[in-house]
Every structure is written in C-alpha cells, then in structure tokens.
Amino acid sequence: MKRVLVILAAAVLASCHAMSEEEKKPAPQPEVPENAEVITLGAGCFWCVEAVFAQIEGVQSATSGYMGGTTESPTYQQVCTGETGHAEVVQIVFDPAKTSAARILDWFWELHDPTTLNRQGADVGTQYRSAIFYHSEEQKKVAEASKEAAQKEFTDPIVTEITPASTFYPAENYHQDFYFQNKTKNPYCRAVIEPKLRKLKLEH
C-alpha cells in the first residue's frame, strides 16, 4: 500500500505542470466574520483534513495551507521537501454559537493517528506532523485539556505539538476543496480520503 500511495503522490505532483496559472496561485486568506473564531490544525495531508472539517456543523470555512515554518510564502513543492519547516494545515473558521474549539478537537483526534511522529500512513515527513496551532490563551488551555483527555483513548503517547499560531499561508487554489473537486478522478481521494470519511460517517 505504501508504494502505491507514493506513486499516487508522484502522479499528483506531475499533474501540477498541466494546471493553469490561476490554479497555481495561492488562495486568498479566509474571511473571519465578526464573532467567529479560528483554529489551525495539522493532521497529515491537508486534503483529508479539509474534507472532514468542511462538513462539520458550525464550521464556516476550512482552508488548506501551511504554517509553522521559516520560508516566506512557501509553495507546495517546497513544503513537500520537508525543508521549510511548515506543516500542511487547515485553518478552520467556526461559529462558537454552533460549535466550540473543544468539539473541533474531538473531531481532530478522531480523524488521524496522533501517536505517529511526522507521518500519517504512507505520508511521511515533518510536513505531515500532528499539530494544534492555537490563536488565544484560552484555546491553548482547551487544546491541552483535550490532548490529556484524548490520551486515554490511545495506548501509545500522543506526539501532537501544541504551539502558538504563526503566519498562515493559504495553499494554491488547486488544493482548496480538493477532495470534492476530484473524488471521482483522483486515485488518492479514492484510496485514502474516501475510506476516512466513511469511517467518520461523513459524506464521501
């Protein structure tokens, strides 16, 4: 399976050359309505994470991007090398009247394995690390409590980093809403993301 996924990832990278210049441009920064909150999460490939959170009640937007590195305005190809220090993340804007950071994090622990360091399945590298980037001291407290509670569900120690949010760089346009735009034609969507959504009882 690992070899198959590596081949699929290589095919995705190769397809980038056939994309329009507009598709390769970074997406705009997500809008944050008044009274909305923001939290940024890394849990492996951002295509998977976005496909989950885009369906969660109370989430107003889920934008794929990069955070936690040193290179300014990194590209997907740069982040994929693991040398920029960035994680693939999804910046989530949510309505606290309909959901909460704690509930968002409940989904976070469910959708990936937080005990594997710098990898999710066959996706390996620091860019796939498990991370919670908090946007307030209150979120930090919620994240720490949530991690402690989640540890009871895992035999191995959780390695998820909890760190202050830094500059969020939206990923290129072609990464946004990737699963729902490509689920019938992209092998990675069928082999990796669809089973995850089915397990979580979400639309797939």
For each residue, the residues with C-beta under 8 A, 3 or more apart:
1: 4 5 122
2: 5 6 121 122
3: 6 7
4: 1 7 8 191
5: 1 2 8 9 121 122 123 188 191 192
6: 2 3 9 10 122
7: 3 4 10 11
8: 4 5 11 12 187 188 191
9: 5 6 12 13 123 188
10: 6 7 13 14
11: 7 8 14 15 187
12: 8 9 15 16 186 188
13: 9 10 16 77 80
14: 10 11 17
15: 11 12 18 19
16: 12 13 19 24 76 77 174
17: 14
18: 15
19: 15 16 23 24 174
20: 23 24
21: 24 25
22: 25 173
23: 19 20 172 173 174
24: 16 19 20 21 172 173 174
25: 21 22 172 173
26: 73 169 170 171 172 173
27: 63 64 65 170 171 172 173 175 176
28: 170
29: 168 170
30: 38 61 63 91 93 170
31: 61 93
32: 36 38 93
33: 36 60 93
34:
35: 95 96 97
36: 32 33 60 93 94 95 96
37: 93 94 95 96 101 135 139
38: 30 32 91 92 93 94 135 165
39: 91 92 94 101 104 105 132 133 134 135 139
40: 67 89 90 91 92 132 133 135 165 168
41: 49 53 89 90 92 104 108 131 132 133
42: 46 49 67 68 87 88 89 90 128 129 130 131 132 133
43: 48 49 108 111 112 114 120 130 131
44: 48 49 88 112 119 120 121 123 128 130
45: 48 49 88 120 123 128 188 192
46: 42 49 50 64 65 88 89 90 171 175
47: 50 51 64 175 178 179 188 189 193
48: 43 44 45 51 52 111 112 120 179 192 193 196
49: 41 42 43 44 45 46 52 53 62 64 88 89 90 111 112
50: 46 47 53 54 62 63 64 90 176 177 178 179
51: 47 48 54 55 178 179 180 193 196 197 202
52: 48 49 55 56 107 111 196 197 200 202
53: 41 49 50 56 59 62 90 92 104 107
54: 50 51 59 62 177 180
55: 51 52 59 202 203
56: 52 53 59 99 104 107
57: 98 99
58: 94 95 96 97 98 99 103
59: 53 54 55 56 62 92 93 94 95 99 104
60: 33 36 93 94 95
61: 30 31 92 93
62: 49 50 53 54 59 90 91 92 93
63: 27 30 50 90 91 93 170 171 176
64: 27 46 47 49 50 88 89 90 170 171 175 176 178
65: 27 46 88 89 90 91 168 169 170 171
66: 69 74 79 84 86 87 88 89 168 169 171
67: 40 42 86 87 89 91 131 133 165 166 167 168 169
68: 42 85 86 87 89 131 133 163 166
69: 66 74 79 84 85 86 87
70: 84 85
71: 74 78 84 85 86
72:
73: 26 169
74: 66 69 71 78 79 84 86 169
75: 78 79 172
76: 16 79 80 171 172 175
77: 13 16 80 81
78: 71 74 75 81 83 84
79: 66 69 74 75 76 82 84 86 88 127
80: 13 76 77 125 127
81: 77 78 84
82: 79 125 126 127
83: 78
84: 66 69 70 71 74 78 79 81 127
85: 68 69 70 71 126
86: 66 67 68 69 71 74 79 127 169
87: 42 66 67 68 69 126 127 128 129 131
88: 42 44 45 46 49 64 65 66 79 127 128 171
89: 40 41 42 46 49 64 65 66 67 68 131 133 168
90: 40 41 42 46 49 50 53 62 63 64 65
91: 30 38 39 40 62 63 65 67 168 170
92: 38 39 40 41 53 59 61 62 104
93: 30 31 32 33 36 37 38 59 60 61 62 63
94: 36 37 38 39 58 59 60 98 99 101 104
95: 35 36 37 58 59 60 98 99
96: 35 36 37 58 99 100 101
97: 35 58
98: 57 58 94 95
99: 56 57 58 59 94 95 96 103 104
100: 96 103 104 142
101: 37 39 94 96 104 105 138 139 142 143
102: 105 106 142 145 146
103: 58 99 100 106 107
104: 39 41 53 56 59 92 94 99 100 101 107 108
105: 39 101 102 108 109 132 142 143 146 150
106: 102 103 109 110 146
107: 52 53 56 103 104 110 111 200
108: 41 43 104 105 111 112 132 146
109: 105 106 112 114 146 150 153
110: 106 107 200
111: 43 48 49 52 107 108 196 200
112: 43 44 48 49 108 109 120 130
113: 116 120 130
114: 43 109 130 150 154 158 159 160
115: 154 155 156 157 158 159
116: 113 119 120 130 159
117: 129 159
118: 124 125 126 128 129
119: 44 116 123 124 125 128
120: 43 44 45 48 112 113 116 123 128 130
121: 2 5 44 192
122: 1 2 5 6
123: 5 9 44 45 119 120 128
124: 118 119 128
125: 80 82 118 119 128
126: 82 85 87 118 129
127: 79 80 82 84 86 87 88
128: 42 44 45 87 88 118 119 120 123 124 125
129: 42 87 117 118 126 159 161
130: 42 43 44 112 113 114 116 120 158 159 160 161
131: 41 42 43 67 68 87 89 160 161 162 163
132: 39 40 41 42 105 108 143 147 160 161 162 163
133: 39 40 41 42 67 68 89 163 164 165 166
134: 39 137 139 140 142 143 162 163 164 165
135: 37 38 39 40 139 165
136: 139 140
137: 134 140 141
138: 101 141 142
139: 37 39 101 134 135 136 142 143
140: 134 136 137 143 144 162 164
141: 137 138 144 145
142: 100 101 102 105 134 138 139 145 146
143: 101 105 132 134 139 140 146 147 162
144: 140 141 147 148 162
145: 102 141 142 148 149
146: 102 105 106 108 109 142 143 149 150
147: 132 143 144 150 151 158 160 162
148: 144 145 151
149: 145 146 152
150: 105 109 114 146 147 153 154 158
151: 147 148 154 157 158
152: 149
153: 109 150
154: 114 115 150 151 157 158
155: 115
156: 115
157: 115 151 154
158: 114 115 130 147 150 151 154
159: 114 115 116 117 129 130
160: 114 130 131 132 147
161: 129 130 131 132
162: 131 132 134 140 143 144 147
163: 68 131 132 133 134
164: 133 134 140
165: 38 40 67 133 134 135 168
166: 67 68 133
167: 67
168: 29 40 65 66 67 89 91 165
169: 26 65 66 67 73 74 86
170: 26 27 28 29 30 63 64 65 91 176
171: 26 27 46 63 64 65 66 76 88 175 176
172: 23 24 25 26 27 75 76 175
173: 22 23 24 25 26 27 176
174: 16 19 23 24 178
175: 27 46 47 64 76 171 172 178
176: 27 50 63 64 170 171 173
177: 50 54 180 181
178: 47 50 51 64 174 175 181 182 186 189
179: 47 48 50 51 182 183 189 193 197
180: 51 54 177 183
181: 177 178
182: 178 179 185 186 189
183: 179 180 186 189 190 193 194 204
184:
185: 182
186: 12 178 182 183 189 190
187: 8 11 190 191
188: 5 8 9 12 45 47 191 192 193
189: 47 178 179 182 183 186 192 193 194
190: 183 186 187 193 194
191: 4 5 8 187 188 194 195
192: 5 45 48 121 188 189 195 196
193: 47 48 51 179 183 188 189 190 196 197 204
194: 183 189 190 191 197 198 204
195: 191 192 198 199
196: 48 51 52 111 192 193 199 200
197: 51 52 179 193 194 200 202 203 204
198: 194 195 201 202 204
199: 195 196
200: 52 107 110 111 196 197
201: 198
202: 51 52 55 197 198
203: 55 197
204: 183 193 194 197 198
